[in-house]
Amino acid sequence: MVRRLLVAALLAIPVLAAAQYVDNAPVQEDSTLVLTLEDALKIALSENISVKVADMEVQRAEYARKGSYAALFPQVNASGSFQHTIRKQVMYMGGGSSSSGSGSSGGGMSSMFTSVLDPVMYYITELMKQHPGAIAPYTPPATDETESSGNGGIEVGRTNTWSAGINASMPIVNAQLWESIGLSGDQVELAVEQARESRLGMVTSVKQAYYAVLMAKASYDVYNAVFENAVQNYKLTEMRYNAQKASELDFTRAKSSLASAIPNLYNAENAIELALWQLKAVIGLDLDRPVDVVGSLEDNAEQMFRYLQEGENASLEGNTQLRQLEAQANMLARQIRMQQYAYLPSLSLAFAYNYNAMAEDFDFNNYQWTPYSYIGIQLSIPIFSGGQRYHQVKQAKVQAQELEYQRINAERQLRIAIRQSLSTMDTSIKTYDAAKDALESAEKAYDIAAKSYEVGRSTLTDLNNTELVLTQTRMQVLQAVYNFVIAKAGLEQTLGYDYKTEE
């Protein structure tokens, strides 16, 4: 008995330990992410791919604008070169008279050249003594003319030439350059507005996807109620059929009504799943992440009676399309001024500091490096370009006129879009009011038909007809609210209502 008790105690220890581990184990919470509309918008603003790309475009344009300012600063470059002379240049100096009959004038010219060339030849002779090989007499190929004349030349320079230094330049007066820097700033503003357009489109897409989920869930509730009514009617008809108080026709109709309600319920479930996938894709979440939304579609019915009627003269100052066209117009105006400023002179500052060396060999230790530097101002005055600048100005003006026509047409289309949204919203309100009244009557008629069927005063056909009207009326109420919120989201995008401003 003692052994058996010890064995039982030893076997019970792992079981107790396992039980204690299970009791102390942390309970894993539900990982389903429940979202409100504001939560979905905030996540989309930080995770949506199109928004990220738009922000990167703004950053790229900002870098381009900062890079354009570099043209105002000195441009410093280091340079180096090596030149190997294959055949040196030849310099001819002086020379005798071409004919003996030149007269006194020829003698005067000869004496003048002699007086001028004597110091030069003396300097060249001394240079040849100090640097043998730097200047060598040039002997041209033997020809009848050279042999007869006897006039030779002098080779100048050395075989290898080295050069290294620093060059710098900076514009002082350049109206075209200044205008191009302003154009870079306009490009940044255009990129910012394009990013804003991406955000507005993203906000509208999130709202539409969110309302689609609410619509799918509301439709599921309607079809689920139809399914539950069909189950209840089937049970009641089966009981009455077994008691021989209902005909086989009513029992078959009840069975078919139940069977037809099942596919609608499955389709409603699938619609919810597809709507949730679309919402996750829009806001940038993983498609496998469990997500759900809070609220119901009818909660948005209250805003149907609080919205402000903008009317036909609604302000389009916040419309992103018109803002982009305005930014493009400003850019074209700058381009026109840039082309016109091409007629103006420009002034720039230049500086250079170079070292040069010439030698006949590659003995770098014995090279004599000579510095060479300068600083100066360069004036450039455009005179003639073959009409290129003139036609560029004309081209830019034509493009600006085209853009103005596009702006007028875009404003017309936006006015039409505003009217369509307002008309849809008004129609949705009227439809909602009428469907809401019809829903009360349909619910009352269904209750009467159900009780009448229970006591045997009406047929199953009457009950099914009233249920069909009730289902259609419920869907009309939901569809009216859904059409209103979708049209309102589109109107807000057209008018350029920012989400941060609304918040």
C-alpha positions as CSV (number, residue, x, y, z in Angstrom):
1,M,0.0,0.0,0.0
2,V,2.9,2.4,0.8
3,R,4.5,1.7,-2.6
4,R,1.2,2.2,-4.4
5,L,0.6,5.5,-2.6
6,L,4.1,6.7,-3.4
7,V,3.7,5.8,-7.1
8,A,0.3,7.6,-7.3
9,A,1.8,10.7,-5.6
10,L,4.7,10.8,-8.1
11,L,2.4,10.4,-11.0
12,A,0.1,13.2,-9.7
13,I,3.0,15.7,-9.5
14,P,3.3,16.4,-13.3
15,V,-0.5,16.6,-13.6
16,L,-0.7,19.2,-10.8
17,A,2.2,21.1,-12.3
18,A,0.5,21.1,-15.7
19,A,-2.7,22.3,-14.2
20,Q,-0.9,25.1,-12.4
21,Y,0.8,26.1,-15.6
22,V,-2.5,26.3,-17.4
23,D,-4.0,28.4,-14.6
24,N,-1.0,30.8,-14.6
25,A,-0.7,31.0,-18.4
26,P,-1.7,34.4,-19.8
27,V,-5.0,34.5,-21.7
28,Q,-4.5,35.5,-25.3
29,E,-6.7,38.5,-26.1
30,D,-8.7,38.8,-29.3
31,S,-6.4,40.2,-32.0
32,T,-9.3,41.6,-34.1
33,L,-8.7,45.3,-34.8
34,V,-11.9,47.2,-34.3
35,L,-11.9,50.5,-36.2
36,T,-14.0,53.7,-36.2
37,L,-14.0,55.9,-39.3
38,E,-11.5,58.3,-37.6
39,D,-9.2,55.3,-36.7
40,A,-9.3,54.1,-40.3
41,L,-8.4,57.6,-41.6
42,K,-5.5,58.0,-39.2
43,I,-4.1,54.6,-40.2
44,A,-4.5,55.4,-43.9
45,L,-2.7,58.7,-43.5
46,S,0.4,56.9,-42.1
47,E,0.2,53.6,-44.0
48,N,-1.3,54.3,-47.4
49,I,1.2,53.7,-50.2
50,S,-0.1,56.6,-52.4
51,V,0.2,59.0,-49.5
52,K,3.8,57.9,-48.9
53,V,4.7,58.3,-52.5
54,A,3.2,61.8,-52.6
55,D,5.1,62.8,-49.5
56,M,8.3,61.5,-51.2
57,E,7.5,63.6,-54.3
58,V,7.3,66.7,-52.1
59,Q,10.6,65.8,-50.5
60,R,12.2,65.3,-53.9
61,A,10.9,68.7,-55.1
62,E,12.2,70.3,-52.0
63,Y,15.7,68.9,-52.7
64,A,15.5,70.1,-56.2
65,R,14.6,73.6,-55.0
66,K,17.5,73.6,-52.6
67,G,19.8,72.4,-55.4
68,S,18.7,75.3,-57.6
69,Y,20.2,77.7,-55.1
70,A,23.6,76.3,-55.7
71,A,23.8,78.2,-58.9
72,L,24.1,81.4,-56.9
73,F,27.2,80.3,-55.1
74,P,30.7,80.0,-56.6
75,Q,31.3,76.9,-58.7
76,V,34.8,75.6,-57.8
77,N,36.5,72.9,-59.9
78,A,39.9,71.4,-59.9
79,S,41.5,70.5,-63.2
80,G,44.6,68.8,-64.5
81,S,46.0,68.1,-68.0
82,F,48.9,66.5,-69.8
83,Q,49.9,67.3,-73.3
84,H,52.5,65.5,-75.4
85,T,53.6,67.5,-78.5
86,I,54.0,65.4,-81.6
87,R,55.3,68.3,-83.7
88,K,56.2,71.7,-82.2
89,Q,55.1,75.0,-83.5
90,V,57.5,77.0,-85.7
91,M,58.0,80.7,-85.4
92,Y,59.5,82.7,-88.3
93,M,61.2,86.0,-87.6
94,G,62.7,88.6,-89.9
95,G,63.8,87.6,-93.4
96,G,65.6,89.2,-96.4
97,S,64.1,91.2,-99.2
98,S,62.3,89.2,-101.9
99,S,64.1,91.0,-104.7
100,S,67.1,93.2,-105.2
101,G,65.0,95.9,-106.9
102,S,63.1,97.0,-103.8
103,G,64.7,100.4,-103.7
104,S,65.1,102.6,-100.7
105,S,61.8,101.6,-99.2
106,G,63.0,98.0,-99.0
107,G,66.2,99.1,-97.3
108,G,64.2,101.2,-94.8
109,M,62.0,98.3,-94.0
110,S,65.0,96.0,-93.6
111,S,66.6,98.4,-91.2
112,M,63.4,98.7,-89.2
113,F,63.0,94.9,-88.8
114,T,66.7,94.7,-87.9
115,S,66.3,97.2,-85.1
116,V,63.3,95.4,-83.8
117,L,64.6,91.9,-84.1
118,D,68.1,92.4,-82.7
119,P,66.9,92.5,-79.0
120,V,64.6,89.5,-79.6
121,M,67.3,87.4,-81.2
122,Y,69.7,88.4,-78.4
123,Y,67.1,87.2,-75.8
124,I,66.5,83.9,-77.7
125,T,70.3,83.3,-77.9
126,E,70.7,83.8,-74.2
127,L,67.7,81.5,-73.5
128,M,69.2,78.8,-75.7
129,K,72.4,79.1,-73.7
130,Q,70.7,78.7,-70.4
131,H,68.2,76.1,-71.5
132,P,69.7,74.0,-74.2
133,G,67.0,72.2,-76.1
134,A,64.2,74.5,-75.2
135,I,64.4,76.3,-78.5
136,A,66.0,74.6,-81.4
137,P,66.4,75.8,-84.9
138,Y,63.8,74.4,-87.2
139,T,64.9,72.9,-90.5
140,P,62.0,72.4,-92.8
141,P,62.0,69.6,-95.4
142,A,64.4,70.1,-98.2
143,T,62.6,71.8,-101.1
144,D,63.8,74.0,-103.9
145,E,62.1,77.0,-102.3
146,T,63.7,76.6,-98.9
147,E,67.1,75.7,-100.3
148,S,67.1,78.8,-102.4
149,S,65.7,81.2,-99.8
150,G,67.6,79.9,-96.8
151,N,64.9,81.3,-94.4
152,G,64.6,78.9,-91.5
153,G,62.2,78.9,-88.5
154,I,62.5,78.3,-84.7
155,E,60.6,75.6,-82.9
156,V,58.9,76.8,-79.8
157,G,57.9,74.9,-76.7
158,R,58.8,71.5,-75.2
159,T,57.5,68.0,-75.8
160,N,55.6,67.5,-72.5
161,T,53.3,70.1,-71.0
162,W,51.7,69.6,-67.5
163,S,49.0,71.8,-66.0
164,A,47.0,71.7,-62.8
165,G,44.9,74.2,-61.0
166,I,41.6,75.5,-59.6
167,N,38.9,77.4,-61.5
168,A,36.0,79.2,-60.0
169,S,33.1,81.2,-61.4
170,M,30.0,82.9,-59.9
171,P,27.1,84.7,-61.5
172,I,26.7,88.3,-60.4
173,V,23.8,89.5,-62.5
174,N,21.7,86.9,-64.2
175,A,17.9,87.6,-64.3
176,Q,17.2,84.3,-66.1
177,L,18.9,82.3,-63.4
178,W,17.0,84.1,-60.6
179,E,13.7,83.4,-62.3
180,S,14.6,79.7,-62.7
181,I,15.1,79.5,-58.9
182,G,11.6,80.9,-58.4
183,L,10.4,78.3,-60.8
184,S,11.8,75.6,-58.5
185,G,9.8,77.0,-55.7
186,D,6.6,76.8,-57.8
187,Q,7.4,73.2,-58.5
188,V,7.5,72.5,-54.7
189,E,4.1,74.1,-54.3
190,L,2.8,72.0,-57.1
191,A,4.2,68.8,-55.5
192,V,2.6,69.8,-52.2
193,E,-0.8,70.3,-53.8
194,Q,-0.4,66.9,-55.6
195,A,0.3,65.3,-52.3
196,R,-2.8,67.0,-50.9
197,E,-4.8,65.6,-53.8
198,S,-3.6,62.1,-52.9
199,R,-4.7,62.6,-49.3
200,L,-8.1,63.9,-50.4
201,G,-8.6,60.9,-52.7
202,M,-7.4,58.6,-50.0
203,V,-9.8,60.0,-47.4
204,T,-12.7,59.6,-49.9
205,S,-11.7,56.1,-50.7
206,V,-11.5,55.2,-47.0
207,K,-14.9,56.7,-46.4
208,Q,-16.4,54.8,-49.3
209,A,-14.8,51.5,-48.1
210,Y,-15.9,52.1,-44.5
211,Y,-19.5,52.9,-45.6
212,A,-19.5,49.8,-47.9
213,V,-18.7,47.6,-44.8
214,L,-21.5,49.2,-42.9
215,M,-23.8,48.7,-45.9
216,A,-22.8,45.0,-46.2
217,K,-23.4,44.4,-42.4
218,A,-26.8,46.2,-42.6
219,S,-27.7,44.1,-45.6
220,Y,-26.6,41.0,-43.7
221,D,-28.9,41.9,-40.8
222,V,-31.8,42.3,-43.2
223,Y,-31.2,38.9,-44.8
224,N,-30.6,37.3,-41.5
225,A,-34.0,38.6,-40.3
226,V,-35.5,37.1,-43.4
227,F,-33.8,33.8,-42.7
228,E,-35.0,33.7,-39.1
229,N,-38.5,34.5,-40.2
230,A,-38.3,31.7,-42.8
231,V,-37.1,29.3,-40.1
232,Q,-39.9,30.3,-37.8
233,N,-42.5,30.1,-40.5
234,Y,-41.2,26.7,-41.6
235,K,-41.5,25.3,-38.1
236,L,-45.0,26.7,-37.6
237,T,-46.1,25.4,-41.0
238,E,-44.6,22.0,-40.3
239,M,-46.5,21.8,-37.0
240,R,-49.7,22.7,-38.7
241,Y,-49.1,20.3,-41.5
242,N,-48.4,17.5,-39.1
243,A,-51.7,18.4,-37.3
244,Q,-53.4,18.5,-40.7
245,K,-54.2,22.1,-40.4
246,A,-52.0,23.3,-43.3
247,S,-52.0,22.0,-46.8
248,E,-49.0,20.3,-48.5
249,L,-48.7,23.4,-50.7
250,D,-48.1,25.7,-47.8
251,F,-45.6,23.3,-46.3
252,T,-43.7,23.1,-49.6
253,R,-43.8,26.9,-49.9
254,A,-42.4,27.3,-46.4
255,K,-39.6,24.8,-47.2
256,S,-38.8,26.7,-50.5
257,S,-38.8,30.1,-48.7
258,L,-36.3,28.7,-46.2
259,A,-34.1,27.3,-48.9
260,S,-34.1,30.5,-50.9
261,A,-33.1,32.6,-47.8
262,I,-29.9,30.6,-47.2
263,P,-28.0,31.7,-50.4
264,N,-28.9,35.4,-49.7
265,L,-27.4,35.0,-46.3
266,Y,-24.2,33.5,-47.7
267,N,-23.9,36.3,-50.2
268,A,-24.3,38.9,-47.5
269,E,-21.6,37.2,-45.4
270,N,-19.3,37.2,-48.5
271,A,-20.1,40.9,-49.2
272,I,-18.9,41.7,-45.6
273,E,-15.7,39.9,-46.1
274,L,-15.0,41.5,-49.5
275,A,-15.8,45.0,-48.1
276,L,-13.4,44.4,-45.2
277,W,-10.7,43.3,-47.6
278,Q,-11.2,46.5,-49.6
279,L,-11.1,48.6,-46.4
280,K,-7.8,46.9,-45.3
281,A,-6.3,47.4,-48.8
282,V,-7.2,51.1,-48.8
283,I,-5.8,51.9,-45.4
284,G,-2.7,49.8,-45.9
285,L,-3.2,46.9,-43.5
286,D,-2.3,43.3,-44.0
287,L,-5.2,41.4,-45.7
288,D,-4.9,38.6,-43.2
289,R,-5.3,40.9,-40.2
290,P,-8.7,40.5,-38.6
291,V,-10.5,43.8,-38.8
292,D,-14.0,44.9,-37.8
293,V,-15.8,48.3,-37.8
294,V,-18.1,49.8,-35.2
295,G,-21.3,51.7,-35.7
296,S,-24.2,51.2,-38.1
297,L,-25.2,52.8,-41.4
298,E,-28.3,54.3,-39.9
299,D,-26.2,56.2,-37.4
300,N,-25.3,58.4,-40.3
301,A,-28.9,59.2,-41.0
302,E,-28.8,62.1,-38.6
303,Q,-26.3,64.1,-40.7
304,M,-28.8,63.9,-43.6
305,F,-30.7,66.7,-41.9
306,R,-27.7,68.7,-40.6
307,Y,-25.7,69.1,-43.8
308,L,-25.2,72.6,-45.3
309,Q,-26.6,73.2,-48.7
310,E,-23.7,74.7,-50.6
311,G,-25.8,75.5,-53.7
312,E,-24.7,76.2,-57.2
313,N,-22.3,79.0,-56.1
314,A,-20.3,76.8,-53.9
315,S,-16.7,78.0,-53.4
316,L,-14.1,76.0,-55.3
317,E,-11.1,77.7,-53.6
318,G,-10.1,74.5,-51.9
319,N,-10.5,72.3,-55.0
320,T,-7.1,70.6,-55.6
321,Q,-7.5,70.4,-59.4
322,L,-8.0,74.1,-59.8
323,R,-5.1,74.8,-57.4
324,Q,-2.8,72.6,-59.4
325,L,-3.9,74.4,-62.6
326,E,-3.2,77.7,-60.9
327,A,0.3,76.5,-59.8
328,Q,1.0,75.4,-63.4
329,A,-0.2,78.8,-64.7
330,N,2.3,80.5,-62.3
331,M,5.0,78.2,-63.5
332,L,4.2,79.0,-67.2
333,A,4.3,82.8,-66.4
334,R,7.7,82.3,-64.9
335,Q,8.8,80.4,-67.9
336,I,7.7,83.2,-70.2
337,R,9.7,85.7,-68.1
338,M,12.7,83.4,-68.2
339,Q,12.5,83.4,-72.0
340,Q,12.2,87.1,-72.1
341,Y,15.1,87.6,-69.6
342,A,17.2,85.7,-72.1
343,Y,17.5,89.0,-74.0
344,L,19.2,90.7,-71.0
345,P,22.9,90.8,-70.5
346,S,24.5,88.7,-67.8
347,L,27.5,89.4,-65.7
348,S,29.7,86.7,-64.0
349,L,32.9,86.6,-62.0
350,A,35.8,84.2,-62.9
351,F,38.9,83.2,-61.1
352,A,41.7,80.7,-61.9
353,Y,45.0,79.6,-60.3
354,N,47.0,77.1,-62.3
355,Y,50.5,75.7,-62.3
356,N,52.3,74.8,-65.6
357,A,55.4,72.9,-66.3
358,M,57.1,72.0,-69.6
359,A,59.9,69.5,-70.1
360,E,61.4,67.2,-72.6
361,D,61.5,64.2,-70.3
362,F,59.6,62.7,-67.3
363,D,62.1,63.6,-64.6
364,F,59.5,65.2,-62.2
365,N,62.0,66.2,-59.6
366,N,63.7,68.7,-61.9
367,Y,60.5,70.2,-63.3
368,Q,60.1,73.9,-63.0
369,W,56.5,74.7,-62.1
370,T,55.3,78.2,-63.0
371,P,52.1,79.6,-61.4
372,Y,49.5,81.3,-63.5
373,S,46.4,83.0,-62.0
374,Y,43.8,85.6,-63.0
375,I,40.6,87.1,-61.8
376,G,38.1,88.8,-64.0
377,I,34.5,89.8,-64.9
378,Q,32.8,88.5,-67.9
379,L,29.9,90.3,-69.6
380,S,27.7,88.4,-72.0
381,I,25.3,90.4,-74.2
382,P,23.0,88.3,-76.4
383,I,22.7,89.8,-79.9
384,F,21.3,87.2,-82.3
385,S,20.2,83.6,-81.9
386,G,18.3,83.0,-85.1
387,G,14.9,83.7,-83.5
388,Q,15.2,80.9,-81.0
389,R,14.3,83.0,-78.0
390,Y,11.5,84.7,-79.8
391,H,9.8,81.5,-80.7
392,Q,10.3,80.1,-77.2
393,V,8.4,83.0,-75.8
394,K,5.6,82.5,-78.3
395,Q,5.5,78.8,-77.4
396,A,5.2,79.5,-73.7
397,K,2.4,82.0,-74.3
398,V,0.4,79.5,-76.4
399,Q,0.8,76.9,-73.7
400,A,-0.4,79.4,-71.1
401,Q,-3.5,80.0,-73.2
402,E,-4.2,76.3,-73.5
403,L,-3.9,76.0,-69.7
404,E,-6.4,78.8,-69.2
405,Y,-8.9,76.9,-71.5
406,Q,-8.3,73.8,-69.4
407,R,-9.0,75.7,-66.2
408,I,-12.3,77.0,-67.6
409,N,-13.4,73.5,-68.7
410,A,-12.3,72.0,-65.4
411,E,-14.3,74.5,-63.4
412,R,-17.4,73.7,-65.5
413,Q,-17.0,70.0,-64.9
414,L,-16.6,70.6,-61.2
415,R,-19.7,72.7,-61.1
416,I,-21.6,69.8,-62.7
417,A,-20.1,67.4,-60.1
418,I,-21.3,69.6,-57.3
419,R,-24.8,69.8,-58.7
420,Q,-24.8,66.0,-59.1
421,S,-23.7,65.4,-55.5
422,L,-26.3,67.9,-54.2
423,S,-29.0,66.4,-56.3
424,T,-28.1,62.9,-55.1
425,M,-28.1,64.0,-51.5
426,D,-31.5,65.7,-51.9
427,T,-32.9,62.6,-53.6
428,S,-31.5,60.4,-50.8
429,I,-33.2,62.5,-48.2
430,K,-36.5,62.4,-49.9
431,T,-36.1,58.7,-50.5
432,Y,-35.2,58.1,-46.9
433,D,-38.3,60.0,-45.7
434,A,-40.6,58.1,-47.9
435,A,-39.0,54.7,-47.2
436,K,-39.0,55.3,-43.5
437,D,-42.8,55.9,-43.6
438,A,-43.2,52.8,-45.8
439,L,-41.1,50.8,-43.4
440,E,-43.4,51.5,-40.5
441,S,-46.4,50.4,-42.6
442,A,-44.6,47.3,-43.8
443,E,-43.6,46.2,-40.3
444,K,-47.1,46.7,-39.1
445,A,-48.5,44.7,-42.1
446,Y,-46.0,41.9,-41.5
447,D,-46.9,41.7,-37.8
448,I,-50.6,41.5,-38.7
449,A,-50.0,38.9,-41.4
450,A,-47.8,36.8,-39.0
451,K,-50.4,36.7,-36.3
452,S,-53.2,36.0,-38.8
453,Y,-51.2,33.1,-40.2
454,E,-50.6,31.8,-36.7
455,V,-54.4,31.6,-36.1
456,G,-55.1,30.4,-39.5
457,R,-56.9,33.5,-40.9
458,S,-54.4,34.1,-43.7
459,T,-52.2,32.0,-46.0
460,L,-48.5,31.6,-46.2
461,T,-48.6,33.4,-49.5
462,D,-49.9,36.5,-47.8
463,L,-47.2,36.3,-45.2
464,N,-44.5,35.9,-47.8
465,N,-45.8,38.9,-49.7
466,T,-45.7,41.1,-46.7
467,E,-42.2,39.9,-45.8
468,L,-41.0,40.7,-49.3
469,V,-42.3,44.2,-49.1
470,L,-40.7,44.6,-45.7
471,T,-37.4,43.4,-46.9
472,Q,-37.5,45.7,-49.9
473,T,-38.4,48.7,-47.8
474,R,-35.6,48.0,-45.3
475,M,-33.1,47.9,-48.2
476,Q,-34.5,51.1,-49.6
477,V,-33.9,52.9,-46.3
478,L,-30.3,51.5,-46.1
479,Q,-29.7,52.4,-49.8
480,A,-30.9,55.9,-49.3
481,V,-28.5,56.5,-46.3
482,Y,-25.6,54.8,-48.2
483,N,-26.2,57.0,-51.3
484,F,-26.3,60.1,-49.2
485,V,-23.0,59.4,-47.4
486,I,-21.2,58.4,-50.6
487,A,-22.4,61.6,-52.3
488,K,-21.4,63.7,-49.3
489,A,-17.9,62.2,-49.4
490,G,-17.6,63.0,-53.1
491,L,-18.8,66.6,-52.5
492,E,-16.3,67.1,-49.7
493,Q,-13.5,65.9,-52.1
494,T,-14.7,68.2,-54.8
495,L,-14.8,71.2,-52.5
496,G,-11.4,70.3,-51.1
497,Y,-12.3,69.7,-47.4
498,D,-9.2,68.5,-45.6
499,Y,-9.6,65.8,-43.0
500,K,-7.5,67.7,-40.5
501,T,-9.7,70.8,-41.0
502,E,-12.8,68.7,-40.3
503,E,-11.2,67.2,-37.2
